Amino acid sequence: MREDLERKEKQTTRSRNEEQEARARLKEELEALRTRAQQEQQQKQQAANAAAAANAATSAVASTSGRTAAGDNSDDDTTQLLMRTVKVTWDPTISNYSTDCLRQIFSNGWSVEDIILKDTHKRKKVSVLVVLNSTAAAQQAAQEVHGHIDNPLLITPYLKVIPGDVQQGQQQGQQLLLATWCGRGSA
């Protein structure tokens, strides 16, 4: 019986030692993981700081010497897209227009590239963006009356530009995009 007690005591002591060793290993591993995570965090912070510094330097150079070629192309493309876009609104309580119906209405005179539905479940006014193939088509569409006689479509240019004032149009497009991205604006 004494031998059994001594054997059980040794087993208990061994299991306690194993448990303490396991805890010590776990602590070491956790500390190593924390250290590695801190190093990765520091590396990410350094990379972000370097990218911000490079971006600031690039924007400073671009502001002093004009725009870069890649920046001009993307700005021009965005401005052209906005100039080809018209905002279409109507009263959904009278009748509703589907995308197919809108595509058919606008394809009578122009080529429709895309129709972007905003929210068709509003009670007072539904808004849709229609991207046409040219700025002339967008301007002409805004000057004509479309839709049913009972519920005509109100069509306005998404980006109003005075003919010949392309630089002002680019600035308006950039400001509109910034306002839309920031959650302000009527886009």
N, C-alpha and C positions, 0 to 999 in steps of 0.2 A: 504494500500500500504506500509506503514511503517512497518507493521507487516510482510509482505512478505519479505521486505529487511532484517529485523532483523533475520528472519527464515533462509534465504539464507546465511546470514553472519555466523550464528551459524553452519549451515551445512558445509560451507567452512572451518570454523575454526576446526570443528570436523574432517573433512577429512584430513586437514593438520596435525592435531595431530596424527591421525591414520597412515598417511604416515610417519611421523617422528618416530613414535613408530616402524613401520615395518622396517624402515631403521636401527634403533638402534638394533632391534632383528637380522636383517641380518648381521650387523657388528659383533655382539656378536657370531653368529653362524660361520661366516667366521673366526674369530679369534680362536674359539675353534677348527675348522677344521685344521687351520694352525698349531696350537699347537700340535694337535694329529698327524699330518703328520710329524712334526719335531721329535716328540718322536719316531714314528715308524722308521723314517730314522736313528735316533741315535741307536735304538735297532738293526736295520739291520747292521749298521756299526760295532757295538760292536760284533754282531754274526760273521760277516765276519772277523773281527780282531782276534776273538777267534779261528775261523776255520783256519785262516792262521797260527796262532801261533801253533795250534795243528798239522797242516800239516808240519810245519817246524820242530817241535819236532819229529814227526814220521819219517820224512826223515833223520833227523840227527841220530836218533837211528838206522834206517835201514842202513845208510851208515857206521856206526861204527860197527854194529854187523851183517852185511850181509843183505839179503833181507828177507822180511816177506813171509810167505808161500803163502798167497793170491797173492802177487805181483809176486812171481816166477811163479805161475800157469798161470796168465794172460800173462806174458811176454813169457813164453814157448809156450803157445797156439798161440800167435800172431806170434812168430818167426816160429813156425811150419807151420802156414798158409802161411806166406810169402815164406817159403822154398818150399812149394808145388805149388806155383803160378809161371806161366810162362807168359812172355809178348810176344804177337804175333803181328807182323806187316806185312803189305802188301801194294802194290801199287793199289789204287782203280781205277786208270785210265785204267788198263788192265782188271781187273775183280774184283768183290766184293764178299765177303764171308758173309753169314748170320750166325746168332747164331746157327741155326739148322745145317747148313753145317759144322761149326766149331765143334759142338758137335759130329757130325757123324765122322769127321776126327779124333778127339782125342779119341773117344770111341772105336775105332778099337783095341787099345792096352791097354787103361787105363780107369778108371772110372772118369768121369768128375763131379765135385761137383758143379761148378758154372762158368758162363762166364759173364764177366763184360765189356760191351762196353763203351769205353771212348767217342770218337767222330767219327762217321762214315762218316761225311760229309766233311772231309778234302780232299784236292786235291792231295797232294803228298804222304801221308802215313797215314794209319789208324792203331790205336793201340787198342788191346783188351787184357784183363787179363783173363787167364784160370786157374782155381783152380782145380788141380788134387787130387787124393786120397792119394798120398804118395810123399815123396821127391824123392825117386828113380824114380818114374814115371816122375816127373818134369825134373830130370836130363837126363833121357833117351829121353824124348821128345825134349829137347834142342839139343841133339846130332844128331837127325834124321831129314830128310827132309820131309816136309808135304805139302799138297796143290796141286794145278794144276801145270803142267810143265810150262805153260806160266807165271804164277804168283805164285811162291812158297812162302810159309809162312816163315818169319824170326822169329825164336823162340829163346828167351833168358831167362835164369832164372831170376826171379824177384829179388831174393836174392841169391847171389852167396856165397856158403859156402864150405870151404875146408873140405873134410871128416875128422871127428874126432875133428874138431875145433868148437864145438857147442857154446862155450862161445863167440867167435868172431862173430859168426852168430847172436847171441842174441843182441850183441852190434850194429851190422850193421842194424838189423831189427828195433831197437829202434831209431837209428839215421835216418833211412829212414822214419819211421813213423813221427818223429818230423819234418823232412824237408817237408814231404807231408802236415802235418797239418799247418805248417807255410807258405805254399804257394811256397816253393822252392823244387827243386828236379825234377826228370824226371818221377815221378809216374803217 
